[in-house]
């Protein structure tokens, strides 16, 4: 007669093999519902875990996974460096994955992280809770970084997406701008949604125009930043200022301004996102919305260590701020107002 396997237990309990494994090995990072279902299934099937296999499950691999949306984005490159350095200090090796802003690719990397038996995962997720059931149901200690998922019981460390955008819009309005074009991030991400909402709220009741024509929805990649700039700069009444919601889209939009011969800081005002080094080397240097990426990366690792050891972890929101530079001069009186 075939012996009962952990796969049989997982199927009967309606959970993944990884979750069943964590419950049966006594790992603290499992829900009470999952523990009850697995324990009842194991008892009902007469499952007897192999002692050697149980020992292996409890053995740490001293690795953590880091899944980022797009490693070409300088912000996420800096974040990866901060995570890797902090993890190394804690005695962990970091396994990297690039989702390329794709939910499908994200799912494939989730599976790889589980198969590599990482001790925990730091992820900047995309999509909704339903699309993350696999990783959320696995019991793998997880921390979200930069982005959050509504309804997911996962600790996170993320930026204040509203303050910096509000300060940028108010700064541009104070400098005389009334038509502020906005290149937004995808609305499938918390950062994309919150930043767009902050832009709308900052314009509401202000002297500046609040119009859907002035908003282009991008995807946090350079090509969509370029497409957004093309669209906004082709409007019958051209914006006097552009604001992009992340660094890659900022780069794409800047390239279009250069192609059109528009001098940033004189012909058009521009506010970018993330204080990356390249933006300080432009002439004039770019006004940007910034948050502390090093604090975010190190904080994510520290938080994950708490989750791995079963300690309570509290989500944190890091402040963002506007760094004013030469790309947002005062609009000459009577121009574009």
ROFIRO-810685 format. One record per residue (C-alpha): y, z, x; residue in one letter. Coordinates in steps of 0.25 Angstrom, whole numbers, plus 5000, padded with zeros to 4 digits. Layout:
N
+------+------+------+---+
:   yy :   zz :   xx : r :
+------+------+------+---+
:    Y :    Z :    X : A :
...
+------+------+------+---+
END
This chain:
337
+------+------+------+---+
:   yy :   zz :   xx : r :
+------+------+------+---+
: 5000 : 5000 : 5000 : X :
: 5014 : 4996 : 5005 : X :
: 5022 : 5008 : 5010 : X :
: 5036 : 5010 : 5003 : X :
: 5047 : 5006 : 5011 : X :
: 5062 : 5009 : 5011 : X :
: 5065 : 4995 : 5006 : X :
: 5056 : 4999 : 4993 : X :
: 5064 : 5012 : 4992 : X :
: 5078 : 5004 : 4993 : X :
: 5073 : 4994 : 4983 : X :
: 5069 : 5005 : 4973 : X :
: 5082 : 5013 : 4975 : X :
: 5090 : 5000 : 4974 : X :
: 5097 : 5002 : 4987 : X :
: 5097 : 4995 : 5000 : X :
: 5087 : 4998 : 5011 : X :
: 5098 : 5004 : 5020 : X :
: 5102 : 5014 : 5009 : X :
: 5088 : 5018 : 5007 : X :
: 5086 : 5020 : 5022 : X :
: 5099 : 5029 : 5023 : X :
: 5095 : 5037 : 5011 : X :
: 5081 : 5040 : 5016 : X :
: 5086 : 5043 : 5030 : X :
: 5096 : 5053 : 5024 : X :
: 5108 : 5045 : 5028 : X :
: 5121 : 5052 : 5021 : X :
: 5128 : 5039 : 5019 : X :
: 5121 : 5036 : 5006 : X :
: 5125 : 5038 : 4991 : X :
: 5118 : 5048 : 4982 : X :
: 5114 : 5037 : 4973 : X :
: 5107 : 5029 : 4984 : X :
: 5100 : 5042 : 4989 : X :
: 5095 : 5045 : 4976 : X :
: 5090 : 5031 : 4973 : X :
: 5083 : 5030 : 4987 : X :
: 5077 : 5044 : 4986 : X :
: 5071 : 5042 : 4972 : X :
: 5066 : 5028 : 4976 : X :
: 5059 : 5034 : 4989 : X :
: 5053 : 5045 : 4981 : X :
: 5048 : 5035 : 4970 : X :
: 5042 : 5026 : 4980 : X :
: 5036 : 5036 : 4989 : X :
: 5044 : 5031 : 5001 : X :
: 5041 : 5039 : 5014 : X :
: 5051 : 5035 : 5025 : X :
: 5045 : 5032 : 5039 : X :
: 5050 : 5044 : 5048 : X :
: 5052 : 5034 : 5060 : X :
: 5060 : 5024 : 5051 : X :
: 5069 : 5036 : 5045 : X :
: 5072 : 5040 : 5060 : X :
: 5076 : 5026 : 5063 : X :
: 5085 : 5026 : 5051 : X :
: 5092 : 5038 : 5055 : X :
: 5095 : 5033 : 5069 : X :
: 5109 : 5029 : 5072 : X :
: 5111 : 5015 : 5078 : X :
: 5125 : 5020 : 5083 : X :
: 5131 : 5007 : 5077 : X :
: 5141 : 5005 : 5066 : X :
: 5145 : 4992 : 5059 : X :
: 5159 : 4986 : 5058 : X :
: 5161 : 4975 : 5048 : X :
: 5174 : 4968 : 5048 : X :
: 5180 : 4957 : 5039 : X :
: 5185 : 4948 : 5050 : X :
: 5184 : 4951 : 5065 : X :
: 5195 : 4940 : 5067 : X :
: 5205 : 4949 : 5061 : X :
: 5212 : 4956 : 5072 : X :
: 5213 : 4969 : 5063 : X :
: 5198 : 4970 : 5062 : X :
: 5196 : 4967 : 5076 : X :
: 5205 : 4979 : 5079 : X :
: 5197 : 4987 : 5069 : X :
: 5184 : 4983 : 5075 : X :
: 5188 : 4987 : 5089 : X :
: 5193 : 5001 : 5084 : X :
: 5180 : 5003 : 5076 : X :
: 5171 : 4999 : 5088 : X :
: 5178 : 5008 : 5098 : X :
: 5178 : 5020 : 5089 : X :
: 5163 : 5017 : 5085 : X :
: 5160 : 5016 : 5100 : X :
: 5167 : 5030 : 5103 : X :
: 5157 : 5035 : 5092 : X :
: 5145 : 5029 : 5099 : X :
: 5143 : 5018 : 5089 : X :
: 5142 : 5003 : 5092 : X :
: 5149 : 4994 : 5082 : X :
: 5142 : 4982 : 5075 : X :
: 5153 : 4972 : 5070 : X :
: 5152 : 4962 : 5058 : X :
: 5162 : 4952 : 5054 : X :
: 5163 : 4949 : 5038 : X :
: 5173 : 4938 : 5040 : X :
: 5179 : 4942 : 5027 : X :
: 5166 : 4938 : 5020 : X :
: 5158 : 4947 : 5010 : X :
: 5145 : 4940 : 5013 : X :
: 5147 : 4941 : 5028 : X :
: 5151 : 4956 : 5026 : X :
: 5137 : 4958 : 5019 : X :
: 5129 : 4951 : 5030 : X :
: 5136 : 4961 : 5040 : X :
: 5133 : 4973 : 5031 : X :
: 5118 : 4969 : 5032 : X :
: 5119 : 4967 : 5047 : X :
: 5125 : 4981 : 5048 : X :
: 5114 : 4987 : 5040 : X :
: 5103 : 4980 : 5048 : X :
: 5109 : 4984 : 5061 : X :
: 5108 : 4999 : 5056 : X :
: 5122 : 5002 : 5059 : X :
: 5126 : 5017 : 5057 : X :
: 5138 : 5014 : 5049 : X :
: 5147 : 5002 : 5045 : X :
: 5163 : 5000 : 5045 : X :
: 5167 : 4989 : 5036 : X :
: 5179 : 4982 : 5031 : X :
: 5173 : 4978 : 5018 : X :
: 5176 : 4966 : 5009 : X :
: 5172 : 4964 : 4995 : X :
: 5169 : 4974 : 4984 : X :
: 5160 : 4986 : 4983 : X :
: 5149 : 4977 : 4976 : X :
: 5149 : 4968 : 4988 : X :
: 5146 : 4980 : 4998 : X :
: 5135 : 4986 : 4990 : X :
: 5125 : 4983 : 5002 : X :
: 5133 : 4991 : 5012 : X :
: 5137 : 5002 : 5003 : X :
: 5123 : 5004 : 4998 : X :
: 5117 : 5004 : 5011 : X :
: 5121 : 5018 : 5015 : X :
: 5127 : 5013 : 5028 : X :
: 5139 : 5022 : 5032 : X :
: 5151 : 5013 : 5030 : X :
: 5166 : 5014 : 5032 : X :
: 5176 : 5004 : 5027 : X :
: 5187 : 5000 : 5036 : X :
: 5200 : 4993 : 5032 : X :
: 5195 : 4989 : 5018 : X :
: 5188 : 4997 : 5007 : X :
: 5180 : 4994 : 4995 : X :
: 5183 : 5000 : 4982 : X :
: 5172 : 5008 : 4976 : X :
: 5164 : 5009 : 4989 : X :
: 5161 : 5023 : 4994 : X :
: 5164 : 5020 : 5008 : X :
: 5174 : 5027 : 5017 : X :
: 5185 : 5018 : 5023 : X :
: 5197 : 5017 : 5032 : X :
: 5207 : 5007 : 5028 : X :
: 5222 : 5004 : 5029 : X :
: 5233 : 5006 : 5019 : X :
: 5234 : 4992 : 5014 : X :
: 5246 : 4995 : 5005 : X :
: 5257 : 5002 : 5014 : X :
: 5258 : 4991 : 5025 : X :
: 5259 : 4980 : 5014 : X :
: 5269 : 4987 : 5006 : X :
: 5277 : 4990 : 5019 : X :
: 5276 : 4975 : 5023 : X :
: 5281 : 4970 : 5009 : X :
: 5292 : 4980 : 5009 : X :
: 5297 : 4977 : 5023 : X :
: 5297 : 4962 : 5019 : X :
: 5305 : 4965 : 5007 : X :
: 5315 : 4973 : 5014 : X :
: 5317 : 4962 : 5024 : X :
: 5321 : 4953 : 5012 : X :
: 5308 : 4946 : 5009 : X :
: 5305 : 4943 : 4994 : X :
: 5294 : 4933 : 4995 : X :
: 5282 : 4939 : 5003 : X :
: 5270 : 4931 : 5004 : X :
: 5257 : 4939 : 5005 : X :
: 5244 : 4935 : 5011 : X :
: 5234 : 4944 : 5005 : X :
: 5220 : 4948 : 5009 : X :
: 5207 : 4946 : 5000 : X :
: 5207 : 4954 : 4988 : X :
: 5192 : 4957 : 4990 : X :
: 5197 : 4967 : 5001 : X :
: 5204 : 4980 : 4999 : X :
: 5214 : 4977 : 5010 : X :
: 5217 : 4963 : 5003 : X :
: 5219 : 4970 : 4989 : X :
: 5227 : 4982 : 4994 : X :
: 5237 : 4974 : 5002 : X :
: 5239 : 4964 : 4991 : X :
: 5242 : 4975 : 4981 : X :
: 5251 : 4982 : 4991 : X :
: 5259 : 4969 : 4993 : X :
: 5261 : 4967 : 4978 : X :
: 5265 : 4982 : 4976 : X :
: 5275 : 4981 : 4987 : X :
: 5281 : 4968 : 4980 : X :
: 5281 : 4974 : 4966 : X :
: 5295 : 4978 : 4962 : X :
: 5301 : 4973 : 4976 : X :
: 5312 : 4962 : 4977 : X :
: 5301 : 4953 : 4983 : X :
: 5293 : 4943 : 4975 : X :
: 5279 : 4947 : 4970 : X :
: 5271 : 4934 : 4967 : X :
: 5257 : 4930 : 4968 : X :
: 5262 : 4917 : 4975 : X :
: 5265 : 4926 : 4987 : X :
: 5251 : 4931 : 4989 : X :
: 5240 : 4924 : 4995 : X :
: 5226 : 4930 : 4995 : X :
: 5219 : 4928 : 5009 : X :
: 5206 : 4933 : 5015 : X :
: 5211 : 4941 : 5027 : X :
: 5208 : 4929 : 5036 : X :
: 5218 : 4920 : 5044 : X :
: 5216 : 4907 : 5036 : X :
: 5220 : 4914 : 5023 : X :
: 5232 : 4920 : 5029 : X :
: 5236 : 4905 : 5033 : X :
: 5233 : 4900 : 5019 : X :
: 5241 : 4911 : 5013 : X :
: 5253 : 4908 : 5022 : X :
: 5252 : 4893 : 5018 : X :
: 5251 : 4897 : 5004 : X :
: 5263 : 4906 : 5004 : X :
: 5272 : 4898 : 5013 : X :
: 5269 : 4886 : 5004 : X :
: 5275 : 4893 : 4991 : X :
: 5288 : 4887 : 4985 : X :
: 5295 : 4899 : 4989 : X :
: 5290 : 4903 : 5003 : X :
: 5288 : 4918 : 5006 : X :
: 5298 : 4924 : 5016 : X :
: 5287 : 4934 : 5021 : X :
: 5272 : 4934 : 5023 : X :
: 5263 : 4946 : 5023 : X :
: 5248 : 4944 : 5026 : X :
: 5237 : 4955 : 5023 : X :
: 5229 : 4955 : 5036 : X :
: 5230 : 4950 : 5050 : X :
: 5222 : 4937 : 5049 : X :
: 5229 : 4932 : 5037 : X :
: 5242 : 4936 : 5045 : X :
: 5238 : 4927 : 5056 : X :
: 5234 : 4915 : 5047 : X :
: 5248 : 4916 : 5040 : X :
: 5256 : 4917 : 5053 : X :
: 5249 : 4904 : 5058 : X :
: 5254 : 4897 : 5045 : X :
: 5268 : 4902 : 5047 : X :
: 5267 : 4897 : 5062 : X :
: 5262 : 4883 : 5057 : X :
: 5273 : 4882 : 5048 : X :
: 5284 : 4886 : 5058 : X :
: 5288 : 4898 : 5051 : X :
: 5293 : 4909 : 5061 : X :
: 5287 : 4922 : 5057 : X :
: 5299 : 4932 : 5057 : X :
: 5309 : 4922 : 5054 : X :
: 5304 : 4911 : 5044 : X :
: 5295 : 4921 : 5037 : X :
: 5292 : 4936 : 5038 : X :
: 5277 : 4940 : 5040 : X :
: 5269 : 4953 : 5039 : X :
: 5255 : 4953 : 5045 : X :
: 5244 : 4963 : 5043 : X :
: 5238 : 4971 : 5055 : X :
: 5245 : 4975 : 5068 : X :
: 5237 : 4965 : 5077 : X :
: 5242 : 4962 : 5091 : X :
: 5244 : 4947 : 5088 : X :
: 5255 : 4950 : 5077 : X :
: 5263 : 4958 : 5088 : X :
: 5263 : 4946 : 5097 : X :
: 5269 : 4937 : 5087 : X :
: 5284 : 4933 : 5088 : X :
: 5289 : 4940 : 5080 : X :
: 5278 : 4951 : 5079 : X :
: 5272 : 4952 : 5065 : X :
: 5275 : 4963 : 5056 : X :
: 5262 : 4969 : 5051 : X :
: 5255 : 4979 : 5042 : X :
: 5246 : 4988 : 5051 : X :
: 5236 : 4999 : 5050 : X :
: 5229 : 5006 : 5062 : X :
: 5217 : 4998 : 5064 : X :
: 5212 : 5007 : 5075 : X :
: 5212 : 5019 : 5066 : X :
: 5205 : 5011 : 5056 : X :
: 5194 : 5007 : 5065 : X :
: 5192 : 5021 : 5071 : X :
: 5193 : 5028 : 5058 : X :
: 5182 : 5019 : 5052 : X :
: 5172 : 5023 : 5063 : X :
: 5176 : 5038 : 5062 : X :
: 5174 : 5037 : 5047 : X :
: 5160 : 5029 : 5048 : X :
: 5155 : 5040 : 5058 : X :
: 5158 : 5050 : 5047 : X :
: 5150 : 5042 : 5037 : X :
: 5139 : 5040 : 5046 : X :
: 5137 : 5055 : 5048 : X :
: 5139 : 5058 : 5034 : X :
: 5153 : 5064 : 5034 : X :
: 5163 : 5062 : 5023 : X :
: 5172 : 5050 : 5027 : X :
: 5186 : 5049 : 5020 : X :
: 5192 : 5035 : 5018 : X :
: 5206 : 5033 : 5025 : X :
: 5217 : 5023 : 5023 : X :
: 5225 : 5021 : 5036 : X :
: 5240 : 5018 : 5035 : X :
: 5246 : 5004 : 5037 : X :
: 5260 : 5000 : 5041 : X :
: 5270 : 4989 : 5043 : X :
: 5274 : 4986 : 5057 : X :
: 5287 : 4978 : 5056 : X :
: 5289 : 4967 : 5067 : X :
: 5297 : 4954 : 5068 : X :
: 5290 : 4946 : 5058 : X :
: 5297 : 4952 : 5046 : X :
: 5312 : 4950 : 5048 : X :
: 5322 : 4952 : 5037 : X :
: 5324 : 4940 : 5029 : X :
: 5337 : 4934 : 5030 : X :
: 5346 : 4936 : 5018 : X :
: 5344 : 4926 : 5007 : X :
: 5331 : 4921 : 5012 : X :
: 5319 : 4921 : 5003 : X :
: 5325 : 4932 : 4995 : X :
+------+------+------+---+
END
